[in-house]
Amino acid sequence: MGRIIKWLFYLAILAAIALVGYAYLGPFFGADFTPPSQEIRETIELDTR
């Protein structure tokens, strides 16, 4: 049982390292992480009574 937990721990560490590496190196390989941007305007009516 201890061996399984140890291997799952190692796998979780490797997955975290891979995720951080993909976040930093992804733009060099064509992954675009920027959200689509557009301007949004809404009128707000304040009730000042």
Secondary structure by P-SEA (a helix, b strand, c coil): caaaaaaaaaaaaaaaaaaaaaaaaccccccccccbbbbbbbbbbbbcc
